[in-house]
């Protein structure tokens, strides 16, 4: 396989965690250049939204689906530490390590479980990990589990597919169980300013109870 188009097809068409891991391992070397050239603004918006609602904290922050570290680098610039990165792809983690923004990393599949104790993190971000062919909505149970009461979680969902992917059911289940409360859902926005004009997303902000 070669070429950006083929890599994207393998990423969004992944049918298993193994296929997704392999696709992101391959994409890791050019991920930043490919996305930033299209005006990719999800990382900065996600980090900014967490900072807006979490404020100053001494607790650790989880960057779930950290990729090459664009979100973690933004969080570190905003003064957050320690930041722990977690991703399915070892090559993405290797790229994120070069940012020097993280205190540590774990390679894990969110859908199968996160290797962290309950109520560990002051907050989490999960940016760019919930599109088709990516982490399933059940990952939210794990992200909520590892975030302490009063902690804040920020994640983005695509407006065109989040319903059929099953996210409303999981979000509502966690609301009904009293695990978290919804504190903000952003207006729809384009993740890419210079490409993909039909792609729209929202940022969801939840506070753990």
C-alpha positions in Angstrom: 0.0 0.0 0.0 1.3 3.4 -0.8 -0.1 7.0 -0.9 -2.1 9.2 1.4 -5.5 8.1 -0.1 -4.8 4.4 0.4 -3.7 5.1 4.0 -6.9 6.9 4.7 -9.0 4.1 3.2 -7.3 1.6 5.5 -7.8 3.9 8.6 -11.5 4.5 8.1 -12.2 1.1 6.7 -10.5 -0.8 9.5 -12.7 -3.8 10.6 -10.7 -4.7 13.7 -8.3 -3.2 16.3 -5.4 -5.0 14.6 -6.2 -3.4 11.2 -6.6 0.0 12.8 -3.3 -0.4 14.6 -1.5 -1.4 11.5 -3.0 1.5 9.5 -2.0 4.1 12.2 1.5 2.6 12.5 1.9 3.2 8.8 0.5 6.7 8.9 2.5 7.9 11.9 5.4 9.3 9.9 3.2 11.7 7.8 0.2 12.1 10.1 1.0 15.6 11.3 2.0 16.9 7.9 -1.0 15.4 6.2 -3.5 16.8 8.7 -2.0 20.2 9.5 -1.7 20.9 5.7 -5.6 20.6 5.7 -6.0 23.1 8.5 -6.6 20.5 11.2 -7.8 22.3 14.3 -9.3 19.6 16.5 -6.3 19.2 18.8 -6.1 22.9 19.8 -9.9 23.1 20.2 -10.1 20.0 22.3 -7.3 21.1 24.6 -8.8 24.5 24.9 -12.2 23.2 25.8 -10.7 21.0 28.5 -8.8 24.0 29.9 -12.0 26.1 29.9 -13.9 23.7 32.1 -11.2 22.0 34.1 -9.2 25.1 35.0 -6.1 24.8 37.1 -5.5 21.3 38.5 -2.6 19.3 40.0 -4.0 16.0 38.9 -2.8 13.9 35.9 -4.6 14.3 32.6 -5.2 11.5 30.2 -4.9 12.0 26.5 -6.7 9.0 25.2 -6.0 8.2 21.5 -3.0 10.5 21.8 -1.8 9.8 18.3 1.3 11.9 17.5 0.8 14.1 20.5 -0.9 17.2 19.0 -3.4 17.4 21.8 -0.9 16.7 24.5 1.5 19.3 23.2 -1.3 21.8 23.3 -2.2 20.8 26.9 1.4 21.1 28.0 1.6 24.5 26.5 -1.4 25.5 28.5 0.4 24.3 31.6 -1.1 20.9 32.3 1.1 18.2 33.8 1.5 15.3 34.2 -0.1 14.2 30.9 -0.4 10.5 30.2 -0.8 9.4 26.6 -2.6 6.2 25.5 -2.9 4.9 22.0 -3.5 1.7 20.1 -0.5 2.3 17.8 3.1 2.0 19.1 4.4 4.1 16.2 2.0 6.9 17.1 3.2 6.7 20.7 6.8 6.9 19.4 6.0 10.1 17.6 4.1 11.6 20.6 7.1 10.8 22.8 9.2 13.3 20.7 7.0 16.2 21.8 8.4 15.9 25.4 4.8 16.8 26.6 4.0 13.5 28.3 5.0 12.0 31.6 4.3 8.5 30.3 2.4 6.3 27.8 0.4 3.1 27.7 -0.4 1.1 24.6 -4.0 -0.1 24.9 -7.3 -0.7 23.2 -9.8 1.5 24.9 -12.7 -0.8 24.0 -11.0 -3.7 25.8 -10.0 -1.8 28.9 -7.6 0.9 30.0 -4.7 -0.1 32.2 -5.4 2.5 34.9 -7.0 2.4 38.3 -10.4 3.9 39.0 -10.7 7.7 39.6 -7.1 8.3 38.7 -7.3 11.3 36.3 -8.4 14.9 36.9 -9.6 15.0 33.3 -9.3 13.4 29.9 -9.3 14.3 26.2 -10.2 11.9 23.4 -9.9 13.8 20.2 -10.2 12.2 16.8 -10.7 8.7 18.0 -14.4 8.2 17.6 -15.0 8.3 13.8 -16.1 5.3 11.8 -13.7 2.5 12.0 -12.2 3.9 15.2 -12.8 3.3 18.9 -16.4 2.2 19.7 -18.8 4.2 22.0 -18.3 1.6 24.8 -14.8 3.2 25.2 -16.6 6.0 27.1 -17.3 3.6 30.0 -13.6 3.1 30.5 -12.8 6.8 30.1 -15.4 7.7 32.7 -14.2 4.9 35.1 -10.6 6.3 35.2 -11.7 9.9 35.7 -12.3 11.1 39.3 -15.5 12.7 40.5 -15.5 16.4 39.6 -13.1 15.6 36.7 -13.9 16.7 33.2 -13.8 14.7 29.9 -13.8 16.2 26.4 -14.3 14.2 23.2 -15.5 15.0 19.7 -18.0 13.2 17.6 -18.9 13.5 13.9 -22.4 15.0 13.4 -23.1 12.7 10.4 -22.4 9.4 12.1 -22.5 9.6 15.9 -26.1 8.4 16.1 -25.7 5.4 13.9 -22.4 4.6 15.6 -24.3 4.2 18.9 -22.9 7.1 21.0 -26.2 8.5 22.2 -27.1 5.3 23.9 -23.9 5.1 25.8 -23.9 8.8 26.7 -27.4 8.5 28.0 -26.7 5.3 29.9 -23.8 7.1 31.8 -26.2 10.0 32.4 -28.9 7.7 33.8 -26.4 5.9 36.0 -25.3 9.2 37.5 -21.7 8.6 36.3 -21.4 12.0 34.6 -23.4 15.1 33.7 -23.3 17.0 30.4 -21.9 20.5 30.8 -21.5 21.6 27.2 -21.9 20.5 23.6 -20.3 22.8 21.2 -21.9 24.1 18.0 -21.0 22.1 14.9 -17.7 23.0 13.4 -15.4 21.9 10.6 -12.4 19.9 11.9 -10.4 20.9 8.8 -10.5 24.5 7.7 -8.8 23.8 4.3 -10.4 20.5 3.3 -13.3 18.2 3.7 -16.0 20.9 3.7 -18.8 18.4 4.4 -17.2 17.0 7.5 -18.6 18.5 10.8 -18.0 17.6 14.4 -19.0 18.7 17.9 -17.1 18.7 21.1 -18.8 17.1 24.1 -17.9 18.0 27.6 -18.8 15.9 30.6 -18.2 16.2 34.3 -17.9 13.1 36.4 -20.2 12.7 39.4 
